[in-house]
Amino acid sequence: MSPSKLHSYLQSALDGVFRQFPQFSVFANLTITIADTDYIPDICVYPKLAINFFEPDEIRMTNLPVMAVEIVSPTQTIQEVLDKFPIYFQAGIRSCWLVVPQTKT
């Protein structure tokens, strides 16, 4: 999957919107692990997390976000993205957003 210009723009814009809420921590392209499979939502929203640059970094998060945002790229089908949502919900992610730039939704 190669993100496009519109994809990148929307990801940055949504990231900025979510960062206005101090009770949340927002991450772009963070790898989350669900049942030994890695997923990389475009945006993950967590309850506020402490960030400590003196601790080892995490490559894969097993602590799942409360919200995942997926933005459809021209190299993906909407169905490919939608297929992830039941997995996200069953794992405990409470909200999933699907952003479709081509239809402005």
C-alpha positions, 0 to 999 in steps of 0.5 A: 500500500502506497499512501497518496498525497490526499491520504497523507494530507487527510492523515495529517489533518485528522491527527491535528484535530485529535491532538486538540483533545488533551485527554488523548494521545494520538499516533500515526502509523503505529503497529498494533498486534492483535492475535499475533498479527500486526496491523497499522491503522493510519491513526490510533487514538489512546487515552492519554499515555505517558511518553518517556524518551529514556525508556526503551521504545515499543515497536508493536503495541499490544495495548490497543487504542480506543479508536482506529482511523483507516484512510482508503488509498488508491491502491486499496479497496474499501472492502480491504479496509472494512475487513479489518474492522471486525478484527479491531472491534473483537479485539476491543477497539471501541471506534473505527473510522473509515475515511474515503477521500474519493467520495469525501466521506 
